Amino acid sequence: MNAKRDLHDKELDALKEVANIGAGHAATALSQLTHRRIMIDVPKVQMCTIEEAASAVGDGGVVAAVLLQVLGDMTGRSLLLFEKNLALQLADMLLSREPGTTKVFAEFEQSALKETANILTGAYLNGLSDMLGLMLIPSVPSLAIDLSAAILSTAYLDFNYEQGNVIILDTRFRFDPGDASMSGHFVLLPDPASLEVILKAARLV
Amino acid sequence: MGDRRVGQGEGTLSITGLGSCVAIVLYDEASHVGGLAHVLLPDRSFSKRDRRWLFVTEAVPALLDELEEAGAERTRLTARLVGGAAMFEDLAPQDRPNIGRRNVSAARRALARVGIPIVAEDVGGGFGRSIDFDLSNGRIVVSSQGKSRVEI
């Protein structure tokens, strides 16, 4: 496993760069939408098995998760995970509420989260498209609020269980300078052939 | 995930966040030996990965062996099944049954094959589950987001 990881360090670094550019675009879009200052960066990119992924995305608590199918030169799924507090705060912002107002994820809040996920996922996929020269098209989003391990394993198993590794982009949100950051994760679950496509394209960057 | 645990007498074995995976929980009430396997897929035809605890068909006999080694009597063992949910149903492929349901049926078949009766199940649905398996009495507390706890 470690040898495999070392082998892919260079590709993952290239993906991290791509992801940070995408995160920058997403932050700009979200800032404009909410009239708040939002900073997003990707401090870490890793590749691991689904079992390892469950512990890599946090403490196993409740997350809001948005799943999209990705079609085009790479097929698979992307999963955006927001820890619950971050999801509530994002909903406050998108719905122009006072911070701390949103307590539950009703229909309105869910659609705000899907919107956020669309913007972020679109930005990441655009970044990948531009830099790697791949055509990537996202589907409509599907949302679930549940424990991170349940969500990850189901997103992985219910679609194409033959796949091997997943790619996790740790995504850090900060709303005002000096604020504690909150974390989300963007998980790419490529179909097996597509994982190779991504890594190969990243090698050429 | 893709693993098992065995214990005896006291304490709790827990899993946080079962989705489409299934937890196969076996217990011998007389010796208080219990164990659980947290498996991902019905059998080896679903993945090239080489790890027996990923698969229902291999995890059941393997867990049985480990429990016998720990002092359980095979004929006294009873089984409980938890998990096998389907989430993101709006995006999931429509052309085949979801993996959660397949895991549950595979588990029922595998347990029937080794002659272990299933005494309780909490399976299916569109939500994740966490479990606490009490080794002193074999009971399982199942909790889910926005739902009340169930003991089986």
HADDOCK unambig.tbl for C-alpha pairs under 7 A between the chains (distance, minus, plus):
assign (segid A and resid 51 and name CA) (segid B and resid 1 and name CA) 5.62 0.50 0.50
assign (segid A and resid 51 and name CA) (segid B and resid 2 and name CA) 6.96 0.50 0.50
assign (segid A and resid 60 and name CA) (segid B and resid 16 and name CA) 6.95 0.50 0.50
assign (segid A and resid 142 and name CA) (segid B and resid 88 and name CA) 5.99 0.50 0.50
assign (segid A and resid 142 and name CA) (segid B and resid 90 and name CA) 6.88 0.50 0.50
assign (segid A and resid 142 and name CA) (segid B and resid 91 and name CA) 6.85 0.50 0.50
assign (segid A and resid 143 and name CA) (segid B and resid 88 and name CA) 6.96 0.50 0.50
assign (segid A and resid 144 and name CA) (segid B and resid 88 and name CA) 6.95 0.50 0.50
assign (segid A and resid 146 and name CA) (segid B and resid 128 and name CA) 6.26 0.50 0.50
assign (segid A and resid 146 and name CA) (segid B and resid 145 and name CA) 6.27 0.50 0.50
assign (segid A and resid 147 and name CA) (segid B and resid 17 and name CA) 5.19 0.50 0.50
assign (segid A and resid 147 and name CA) (segid B and resid 128 and name CA) 6.56 0.50 0.50
assign (segid A and resid 148 and name CA) (segid B and resid 17 and name CA) 6.71 0.50 0.50
assign (segid A and resid 149 and name CA) (segid B and resid 17 and name CA) 4.89 0.50 0.50
assign (segid A and resid 149 and name CA) (segid B and resid 18 and name CA) 6.74 0.50 0.50
assign (segid A and resid 150 and name CA) (segid B and resid 17 and name CA) 4.37 0.50 0.50
assign (segid A and resid 150 and name CA) (segid B and resid 18 and name CA) 4.69 0.50 0.50
assign (segid A and resid 150 and name CA) (segid B and resid 19 and name CA) 3.86 0.50 0.50
assign (segid A and resid 150 and name CA) (segid B and resid 128 and name CA) 5.29 0.50 0.50
assign (segid A and resid 151 and name CA) (segid B and resid 19 and name CA) 6.27 0.50 0.50
assign (segid A and resid 153 and name CA) (segid B and resid 19 and name CA) 6.31 0.50 0.50
assign (segid A and resid 153 and name CA) (segid B and resid 20 and name CA) 6.84 0.50 0.50
assign (segid A and resid 154 and name CA) (segid B and resid 19 and name CA) 5.44 0.50 0.50
assign (segid A and resid 154 and name CA) (segid B and resid 20 and name CA) 5.11 0.50 0.50
assign (segid A and resid 154 and name CA) (segid B and resid 87 and name CA) 6.63 0.50 0.50
assign (segid A and resid 157 and name CA) (segid B and resid 99 and name CA) 6.64 0.50 0.50
assign (segid A and resid 158 and name CA) (segid B and resid 92 and name CA) 6.66 0.50 0.50
assign (segid A and resid 158 and name CA) (segid B and resid 98 and name CA) 6.07 0.50 0.50
assign (segid A and resid 158 and name CA) (segid B and resid 99 and name CA) 5.45 0.50 0.50
assign (segid A and resid 159 and name CA) (segid B and resid 92 and name CA) 6.26 0.50 0.50
assign (segid A and resid 159 and name CA) (segid B and resid 93 and name CA) 6.62 0.50 0.50
assign (segid A and resid 161 and name CA) (segid B and resid 46 and name CA) 6.45 0.50 0.50
assign (segid A and resid 161 and name CA) (segid B and resid 47 and name CA) 6.53 0.50 0.50
assign (segid A and resid 162 and name CA) (segid B and resid 46 and name CA) 6.20 0.50 0.50
assign (segid A and resid 162 and name CA) (segid B and resid 47 and name CA) 4.77 0.50 0.50
assign (segid A and resid 162 and name CA) (segid B and resid 48 and name CA) 6.89 0.50 0.50
